[in-house]
Structures are given as structure tokens and as C-alpha cells.
Amino acid sequence: MWGGLKKSVSPVTRVPSVRTPHRSYSTAFEERIEKVEEREVKQIDIEDGDFYYDDKGRFVMTSQYHLKRGHCCGNGCKHCPYDYENVREPGRSRLLARRQAEEAKQQQ
């Protein structure tokens, strides 16, 4: 009669409500894939000078790479040329202070 939908009554307002049928995981996954395909994904080729490995073996992206990407990712990258505009406070202030201290140290 209801085509697989369950009719229930809300206990607070006593207004009949109809639940939507359960979507399978594969359907939800396919919908998400379609959304990703619809968005234009910007692929950036990594070239020499776009990264280096620091003394602890960490992969560090340079400002050259960040400028190619075109925006601040908000992760607090060491070489962010966008002054950490997408980093939440108080992290942004701390990172900017650290950068200013390093620049002052290099000038001396």
C-alpha cells in the first residue's frame, strides 16, 4: 500500500510522517562519484623546485608550488605565500609571529 515506505507518528507533535526508503551504499557512492566528476578538479604537475625534504625527512612544498595551486589550503604550510588566510585562529597568529621571528633572525 505504501510502496515500501513506513508510516509513523511523531511522539511529540502527533503528526504523521513518512520515512524515506533506505538507499543502498552503492547508490550513495555512485551519487558521490557523480558529484566529484561534475566538479572541475585542478591537477597540478609537480616539478623540480616545488618541494624538498627537510632534515627530518618530511615532504615540504615550496611557495612556488603554493602559487601554482592558487589558494591557501589552511594547513599552516611553512612556505604559504598567502599569509595563512584560511588557517583558523589562534593558529594563524602563531604562524605569522613565527614567520616574522624567522625573518628577523635571518636579517641579523
N, C-alpha and C positions, 0 to 999 in steps of 0.2 A: 504494500500500500504506500509506504513512504519511500520506496526505491532505495533501500539500504540506509536511509538516514534515521537516526533515533530521535524521537520527540521526548524532550524532558521539560520539567518545570523548575524554574529557578526558585530556590527556597526563600530568597529574600523578598523578591517582588511578586512572586507567583505569576510571572508572565511566561507563557510557553516559549521555549527557544528550540531551534533546530540546530543540531550539531552537523558540521560538515563531515563527509566521509574521510577516512584516513587515507592520505596519499602514501603511496609506496616510496621507499627510499630511492629507488631508481628514477621515479618520476621527478622527485625533488632534485636529485643530482643532475638529471637532464636539463631541468629548468635553469639550474645554476650555471651549467656549461653554456647554455644559450646566452645568458646574461654576460658572461665573460667574453664570448665571441662577439657580442654586439659592441662592447666597449673597444675603443681603439687602444691597443697596448703598445706603448712606446718601447721598442727594443733598442738598446744602446750597445754598440760594439765596444768592447774593452780593448784598448790599445796600450802600447808602451807609454809609461808616464801617467797612466790612470790609477795605478795602485803601487804599493810596495809592502813588504813585510817588515814589521818593526822588530826590535831586539827580542821580544817575547814570542815571535813567530805569528803575530796576528796580522790578518789581511787588512790593510788600511787604504781607503780610497782617497785620492788626492782631490784638490779643488778643481783641477781640470775635469775630472770625471763628474763632479757635482754640477759644474756649469753645463756640461752636456745634458745631464738629467733635467735641469731647468727649474728645480724647486728644492726646498728643504724637506727632508724626509721626517724630521722630528726625532731622530735617534741620538742627536748630540754628537755627530761626527766631528772628528778632530779638525778637519780641513774645510768645514762648512763655510762657503762664501756668502751665505745668506743670513749671517748673524743669528743663526738658530731660531728663525722666526716661527717655526712650528713646534718648538720644544716648550713643554709646559713649565710654568714657574713652580718652584724656585730653581729648578734645574737650569733654565735659560740664564738667569742672573749669575749663577755659579760658573757656568761655562764661559760667559762673556768676561767675568772677572779673571778666570784662569787664563784666558787668551790674552787679556791686557797685561797680566803679570809676566807671561812668557815673552811678549813683545818688548816690554820694558827691560827685561833681563837681557834680551838679545841686543838692544841698543846700547847697553853699557859696556 
